[in-house]
């Protein structure tokens, strides 16, 4: 069973046929076209097998990648409810965010559809191997380590010539970097991205996206009714976390990140309401063995079996 903003998709016998339980429309608004499931149901019978993991849903549309590489969509057109034109290309992997979809073809080309901001215009549309997403943007990672980012404005802030951002420390508009390259892996939350690169054995994390939601390596510090932003000790500038060393995992809430390092300690940054500033009185002394998050809080499991959480109290962020 695959849930979506419009309803549910049920895949019988693990391969089909596909059944849909959800929203349908008997008429269309010219500016908001809706494609009903019954117009595509004949394409999703038991004679056209589907792997359940190849069914994705966003707020108002579904996409199915059949086992024979045919794409089938339904729902609101501006959310991706109509199949994209791939030309002579064949779909290989599909991805989603809240407002659209993306697909990598067998030859490594990348296509996206949905809200107008999601139509990719990559000058070098080739060699893509993976796609990552925030709620309204995508980041495509090529085999050569370069990254293509497109989508809503907030998720592209802090990536140089593409967008500008307002630095919260001095409220002046600044530009950072012309490109993002040498990336081996990308992480994301609802509003920002983090890219990992390793050059000459030095591990660096590059951040971009909503400045206040993990898109820059700053912690939000609260004092009474006032808040300020403090850069991480390892941060060389408003974009990079330098020489962080090897780590076990990166996890995120909707507006912050936390890293479980190989030495059993944790590094956090982002919005305080989402766990971006681990309180100073929480000392881990290298005893963290697992790190997990939900939308607003983090929780760490220690070697002695204790757990410590931080973030939003209403989401389990206060284990005390």
FIZA-726964 format. One line per 10 residues: number of its first residue (from 1); for each residue x, y, z of N, C-alpha, C. Coordinates in steps of 0.2 Angstrom, whole numbers. Layout:
NUM	X:Y:Z:X:Y:Z:X:Y:Z ~ ...
//
This chain:
1	4:-6:0:0:0:0:4:6:0 ~ 3:11:-5:7:17:-5:3:23:-4 ~ 4:27:1:0:33:3:2:39:-1 ~ -3:43:-3:-1:49:-6:-6:55:-4 ~ -5:61:-6:-9:66:-4:-16:66:-7 ~ -17:62:-12:-24:61:-15:-27:55:-13 ~ -24:50:-10:-27:44:-8:-21:38:-7 ~ -23:32:-9:-19:26:-8:-19:22:-15 ~ -13:19:-16:-12:14:-21:-11:7:-18 ~ -14:2:-20:-14:-4:-18:-11:-9:-24
11	-6:-12:-23:-3:-17:-28:-4:-24:-25 ~ -8:-27:-29:-10:-34:-27:-5:-39:-30 ~ -3:-44:-26:1:-50:-28:8:-47:-29 ~ 10:-41:-26:17:-38:-26:19:-36:-33 ~ 15:-37:-38:17:-34:-45:11:-31:-49 ~ 5:-32:-47:-1:-30:-50:-7:-35:-50 ~ -13:-32:-52:-14:-26:-54:-14:-20:-49 ~ -14:-14:-51:-14:-8:-47:-21:-6:-45 ~ -23:-5:-39:-29:-2:-37:-28:5:-34 ~ -33:9:-35:-32:16:-33:-38:18:-28
21	-37:20:-22:-43:23:-18:-41:30:-16 ~ -45:35:-19:-43:42:-18:-47:46:-22 ~ -45:52:-23:-48:58:-26:-49:57:-33 ~ -55:59:-36:-56:59:-43:-60:65:-44 ~ -60:68:-51:-64:74:-53:-68:72:-59 ~ -74:75:-59:-78:74:-65:-77:80:-70 ~ -73:85:-68:-72:91:-72:-65:94:-71 ~ -63:98:-75:-56:101:-75:-56:109:-75 ~ -53:112:-71:-51:119:-71:-46:120:-77 ~ -47:124:-82:-42:125:-87:-35:126:-85
31	-34:129:-79:-28:131:-76:-25:126:-71 ~ -29:121:-70:-27:116:-65:-30:109:-67 ~ -27:106:-73:-30:100:-76:-29:94:-71 ~ -34:90:-71:-33:84:-66:-35:77:-71 ~ -30:73:-70:-31:66:-74:-33:61:-69 ~ -39:58:-71:-42:53:-66:-38:46:-67 ~ -38:42:-62:-35:36:-63:-38:31:-68 ~ -45:32:-69:-48:27:-73:-46:28:-81 ~ -42:34:-82:-40:35:-89:-33:31:-90 ~ -30:29:-84:-24:25:-85:-24:18:-82
41	-30:16:-79:-30:10:-76:-28:4:-80 ~ -30:5:-87:-29:-1:-91:-21:-2:-92 ~ -17:3:-91:-10:3:-91:-7:-1:-85 ~ -11:-2:-80:-8:-5:-74:-12:-11:-72 ~ -13:-15:-76:-16:-22:-75:-10:-27:-74 ~ -13:-33:-72:-8:-38:-70:-3:-40:-76 ~ -5:-39:-82:-1:-40:-88:5:-35:-89 ~ 4:-30:-85:10:-25:-85:13:-24:-78 ~ 17:-29:-76:19:-29:-69:23:-23:-66 ~ 22:-21:-60:24:-15:-56:28:-17:-50
51	34:-15:-49:37:-16:-42:35:-11:-38 ~ 32:-12:-32:29:-7:-27:34:-1:-26 ~ 40:-3:-25:45:3:-24:45:8:-29 ~ 43:6:-35:43:11:-41:36:14:-42 ~ 32:15:-36:26:19:-36:28:25:-31 ~ 27:31:-33:29:37:-29:23:42:-29 ~ 22:45:-24:16:50:-23:19:56:-20 ~ 16:62:-22:17:68:-19:11:71:-16 ~ 10:78:-16:4:81:-13:-2:80:-17 ~ -1:80:-24:-7:79:-28:-7:75:-34
61	-2:70:-34:-1:66:-40:3:60:-38 ~ 2:55:-43:6:48:-42:10:47:-49 ~ 15:44:-48:19:41:-54:21:34:-53 ~ 20:30:-58:22:23:-58:27:22:-63 ~ 32:18:-62:37:16:-67:36:8:-67 ~ 33:6:-73:32:-1:-74:38:-5:-75 ~ 38:-11:-74:44:-15:-75:46:-15:-82 ~ 42:-13:-87:45:-13:-93:47:-5:-95 ~ 48:-1:-90:51:6:-90:46:11:-93 ~ 39:9:-93:34:14:-95:32:18:-89
71	32:25:-90:29:29:-85:22:30:-85 ~ 18:30:-80:11:31:-79:10:36:-74 ~ 6:41:-75:5:47:-70:-3:48:-70 ~ -5:50:-64:-12:53:-64:-12:58:-58 ~ -17:62:-58:-18:67:-53:-18:74:-56 ~ -16:79:-52:-16:86:-54:-9:87:-58 ~ -11:90:-64:-5:91:-69:1:95:-67 ~ -1:101:-63:5:105:-61:9:102:-55 ~ 7:96:-53:10:92:-48:14:86:-51 ~ 13:85:-57:16:79:-60:11:74:-63
81	5:76:-63:0:71:-65:-1:69:-72 ~ 4:72:-76:4:70:-83:11:68:-85 ~ 12:62:-89:18:60:-91:23:65:-94 ~ 29:65:-93:34:69:-96:36:66:-103 ~ 38:71:-108:40:69:-114:48:67:-114 ~ 49:61:-114:56:59:-113:60:58:-120 ~ 56:59:-125:59:58:-132:60:51:-133 ~ 67:49:-135:69:43:-137:72:39:-130 ~ 72:43:-125:75:40:-119:70:35:-115 ~ 73:31:-111:70:26:-107:71:27:-100
91	65:27:-96:65:29:-89:69:23:-85 ~ 73:25:-80:77:20:-76:75:20:-69 ~ 75:27:-66:74:28:-59:70:34:-58 ~ 65:34:-53:60:39:-52:61:42:-45 ~ 60:49:-44:61:52:-38:55:57:-37 ~ 54:60:-31:48:64:-30:50:70:-25 ~ 47:75:-25:46:80:-19:39:81:-18 ~ 37:86:-15:30:88:-13:26:90:-19 ~ 30:93:-24:27:97:-30:28:94:-37 ~ 32:89:-37:34:86:-44:38:80:-43
101	40:77:-49:44:71:-50:50:72:-54 ~ 55:67:-54:60:68:-58:62:60:-60 ~ 65:60:-66:67:53:-68:74:53:-71 ~ 78:48:-70:85:47:-73:83:42:-78 ~ 86:43:-84:85:38:-90:91:33:-90 ~ 90:28:-94:96:23:-94:102:26:-97 ~ 102:31:-100:108:34:-103:111:40:-98 ~ 107:41:-93:110:46:-88:107:53:-89 ~ 102:53:-93:99:60:-93:94:61:-88 ~ 92:67:-86:88:69:-81:82:73:-83
111	76:71:-82:70:75:-83:66:76:-77 ~ 62:82:-76:58:83:-71:52:86:-73 ~ 46:85:-69:40:88:-71:36:89:-65 ~ 31:94:-66:27:96:-60:26:104:-60 ~ 27:107:-54:27:114:-54:32:117:-59 ~ 30:123:-62:35:126:-67:42:126:-65 ~ 43:128:-58:50:128:-56:54:122:-56 ~ 51:116:-58:54:110:-57:56:107:-64 ~ 55:111:-69:57:109:-76:65:110:-77 ~ 69:105:-77:76:106:-77:78:109:-83
121	83:113:-83:86:116:-89:94:115:-88 ~ 96:109:-87:103:108:-86:106:109:-93 ~ 112:113:-93:116:114:-99:119:107:-101 ~ 121:103:-96:125:97:-98:121:91:-95 ~ 115:90:-99:110:85:-96:113:78:-98 ~ 118:75:-94:120:68:-95:124:66:-89 ~ 125:60:-88:129:57:-83:127:57:-76 ~ 120:58:-75:117:58:-69:117:51:-66 ~ 118:51:-59:117:44:-56:112:44:-50 ~ 111:50:-47:106:50:-42:103:57:-41
131	97:57:-38:93:63:-37:91:64:-30 ~ 92:69:-27:90:71:-20:85:76:-20 ~ 81:77:-14:75:82:-14:74:85:-8 ~ 72:92:-8:69:95:-2:61:95:-4 ~ 57:99:0:50:99:-2:49:102:-8 ~ 53:106:-11:51:109:-17:57:110:-22 ~ 62:106:-21:68:107:-26:71:100:-27 ~ 75:99:-32:79:93:-33:87:95:-34 ~ 91:90:-32:98:91:-33:100:84:-37 ~ 103:85:-43:105:79:-47:113:78:-46
141	115:72:-44:122:71:-44:125:67:-50 ~ 130:70:-53:133:66:-59:138:62:-56 ~ 140:57:-60:146:53:-59:152:56:-58 ~ 153:62:-61:159:66:-60:160:70:-54 ~ 154:70:-50:154:74:-44:151:81:-44 ~ 149:83:-50:146:89:-50:138:88:-49 ~ 135:94:-47:128:94:-45:124:99:-49 ~ 118:97:-51:114:102:-54:108:103:-49 ~ 106:109:-47:101:110:-42:96:115:-46 ~ 89:113:-44:84:117:-47:78:116:-43
151	73:121:-43:67:121:-40:65:127:-36 ~ 62:127:-30:60:133:-27:66:137:-25 ~ 65:144:-24:70:148:-22:74:147:-16 ~ 70:145:-11:73:144:-4:78:138:-4 ~ 77:133:-8:81:127:-8:87:128:-12 ~ 88:134:-16:94:135:-20:98:141:-17 ~ 96:144:-12:100:149:-9:107:146:-7 ~ 112:151:-7:118:149:-5:122:145:-10 ~ 121:145:-16:125:141:-21:127:146:-27 ~ 130:152:-24:134:156:-29:130:160:-34
161	132:159:-40:129:163:-46:121:162:-47 ~ 119:156:-44:112:154:-46:107:158:-42 ~ 108:159:-35:104:163:-31:108:167:-26 ~ 105:172:-23:108:176:-18:104:175:-11 ~ 108:176:-5:104:175:1:106:180:6 ~ 102:181:10:103:187:15:106:184:21 ~ 112:186:23:116:184:28:113:186:35 ~ 111:181:39:107:184:45:112:187:50 ~ 118:187:49:123:190:54:124:197:53 ~ 123:199:47:124:207:45:119:209:40
171	114:205:38:109:207:34:111:211:27 ~ 116:208:25:118:211:18:118:205:13 ~ 116:206:7:116:201:2:123:199:0 ~ 124:193:0:131:191:-2:130:185:-7 ~ 136:183:-11:136:178:-16:141:173:-13 ~ 140:167:-14:145:161:-12:146:156:-18 ~ 152:155:-20:154:150:-25:150:150:-31 ~ 154:148:-36:151:147:-43:148:140:-44 ~ 150:135:-41:148:129:-43:149:124:-37 ~ 146:118:-37:147:113:-32:150:107:-36
181	156:105:-34:159:99:-37:162:94:-32 ~ 165:89:-35:169:84:-31:164:81:-25 ~ 158:81:-27:153:78:-22:152:71:-23 ~ 152:67:-17:151:60:-17:145:57:-15 ~ 141:62:-11:135:60:-8:131:66:-6 ~ 125:66:-6:121:72:-4:115:70:1 ~ 114:74:6:109:73:11:104:79:11 ~ 98:78:13:93:84:12:88:83:18 ~ 85:89:20:80:89:24:74:93:20 ~ 69:95:23:63:98:20:65:105:16
191	71:108:18:72:115:16:79:116:13 ~ 84:111:14:91:112:12:94:106:10 ~ 100:106:8:104:101:6:111:101:9 ~ 115:95:9:122:95:12:125:90:7 ~ 131:92:4:135:88:0:141:86:3 ~ 143:80:3:150:77:5:155:77:0 ~ 161:80:1:166:79:-4:173:77:0 ~ 177:73:-3:183:71:0:189:73:-5 ~ 193:77:-3:199:79:-7:205:78:-3 ~ 210:74:-6:216:73:-3:215:70:4
201	210:66:5:208:63:12:205:68:17 ~ 203:74:15:200:79:19:192:79:18 ~ 188:77:23:181:77:22:178:84:23 ~ 174:86:18:171:93:19:164:92:17 ~ 160:95:21:153:96:20:151:103:17 ~ 147:103:12:145:109:9:137:110:10 ~ 135:115:12:128:116:14:125:122:9 ~ 119:120:7:115:126:3:108:125:4 ~ 104:130:3:97:130:4:95:135:9 ~ 89:134:12:86:139:17:91:140:23
211	94:146:23:99:148:28:97:146:35 ~ 91:147:37:89:146:44:87:138:45 ~ 87:134:40:85:127:41:90:122:39 ~ 96:124:41:102:119:39:106:121:33 ~ 104:126:29:107:128:23:114:131:24 ~ 116:133:30:122:136:31:124:133:38 ~ 131:132:39:133:128:45:133:133:51 ~ 127:135:53:126:139:59:122:136:64 ~ 123:137:70:118:135:75:114:141:78 ~ 107:140:79:103:145:82:103:145:89
221	106:150:92:106:151:100:101:155:103 ~ 97:153:107:92:156:111:94:159:117 ~ 92:165:119:93:168:125:87:172:127 ~ 83:170:131:77:173:133:72:174:127 ~ 71:180:125:67:181:119:71:182:113 ~ 78:182:114:82:184:108:85:178:105 ~ 87:178:99:91:173:96:96:175:92 ~ 102:171:91:107:173:87:110:167:83 ~ 114:168:78:117:163:75:124:162:76 ~ 127:156:77:134:155:79:137:150:74
231	142:152:71:145:147:66:148:141:70 ~ 149:135:67:152:129:70:159:131:70 ~ 163:128:75:170:129:76:174:126:69 ~ 171:121:66:174:119:60:173:122:54 ~ 168:127:54:166:131:48:171:136:46 ~ 173:136:40:178:141:37:174:147:34 ~ 168:146:32:164:151:29:157:150:30 ~ 153:153:27:145:152:28:143:147:23 ~ 147:142:21:145:137:16:148:130:18 ~ 154:130:21:158:124:21:159:122:29
241	159:115:30:161:113:37:167:109:35 ~ 173:111:37:180:109:34:182:103:39 ~ 186:98:36:189:93:39:185:90:45 ~ 179:88:43:175:85:49:177:78:51 ~ 181:75:47:183:68:48:178:63:46 ~ 179:57:47:174:52:44:169:51:50 ~ 163:49:47:157:49:52:153:43:50 ~ 149:41:54:145:35:53:138:37:49 ~ 135:42:51:129:44:47:127:51:48 ~ 123:54:44:120:60:44:113:59:44
251	109:62:49:102:62:49:99:69:50 ~ 93:70:48:90:77:48:83:77:51 ~ 81:83:54:74:84:55:72:89:49 ~ 66:92:49:64:96:44:68:102:43 ~ 72:104:49:75:111:48:82:111:51 ~ 85:105:52:92:104:55:95:98:53 ~ 102:97:55:106:91:54:110:89:60 ~ 111:83:60:115:80:66:120:74:63 ~ 126:74:64:131:70:62:133:65:68 ~ 133:59:67:136:54:72:143:53:69
261	148:55:73:155:54:70:158:47:73 ~ 163:46:70:166:39:71:168:39:78 ~ 170:44:82:172:44:89:166:44:94 ~ 160:43:91:154:42:95:151:49:98 ~ 154:54:95:151:61:97:146:64:91 ~ 143:69:93:138:72:88:139:79:87 ~ 138:81:80:139:88:78:132:90:75 ~ 129:96:77:123:98:75:123:105:72 ~ 119:107:68:118:114:65:111:114:63 ~ 108:121:62:102:122:60:97:126:64
271	91:125:63:86:129:67:85:125:74 ~ 85:130:80:85:127:86:78:123:87 ~ 72:126:84:66:122:85:66:115:82 ~ 71:114:78:71:107:75:77:103:77 ~ 80:105:83:86:101:86:93:104:83 ~ 93:109:80:100:112:77:105:114:82 ~ 103:115:88:108:117:93:107:112:99 ~ 111:107:99:111:102:105:113:106:111 ~ 109:106:116:111:109:122:117:108:125 ~ 121:113:128:128:112:130:128:107:136
281	122:106:140:123:101:145:122:94:143 ~ 121:93:137:121:86:134:128:84:132 ~ 131:81:136:138:78:134:138:71:133 ~ 141:69:127:141:62:125:147:58:126 ~ 153:61:127:159:58:129:160:52:124 ~ 159:52:118:160:47:113:156:41:114 ~ 150:41:118:146:35:120:140:34:115 ~ 139:38:110:133:37:106:134:31:101 ~ 130:27:101:130:21:96:125:21:91 ~ 120:26:91:114:26:86:111:33:87
291	109:36:81:106:42:81:100:42:76 ~ 95:44:78:88:44:75:85:51:75 ~ 81:52:70:77:59:70:70:58:68 ~ 66:63:70:59:63:67:59:70:64 ~ 53:73:63:52:79:59:55:85:63 ~ 55:85:70:57:91:74:63:89:79 ~ 64:83:80:69:81:86:74:76:84 ~ 79:75:88:84:70:87:84:66:94 ~ 86:59:93:87:55:99:93:51:98 ~ 97:51:103:104:47:103:103:41:108
301	106:35:106:106:29:110:113:29:112 ~ 115:28:119:121:28:122:123:20:123 ~ 130:19:124:132:13:125:129:9:131 ~ 127:13:136:124:10:142:117:9:142 ~ 114:10:136:107:9:135:103:15:136 ~ 105:20:139:101:27:140:100:30:133 ~ 95:34:133:94:38:127:93:46:129 ~ 96:50:125:95:57:126:92:60:119 ~ 87:65:120:84:68:115:84:75:116 ~ 84:79:110:84:86:110:80:89:104
311	78:95:104:74:98:99:68:101:101 ~ 62:99:98:56:102:100:52:98:105 ~ 51:101:111:48:97:116:41:93:114 ~ 38:96:110:31:93:108:32:87:103 ~ 38:86:101:40:80:97:45:76:100 ~ 45:75:106:50:71:110:57:73:111 ~ 57:80:110:64:83:110:67:84:117 ~ 64:81:122:66:83:129:66:76:133 ~ 71:72:133:71:66:136:72:66:144 ~ 73:72:146:74:73:154:67:73:157
//
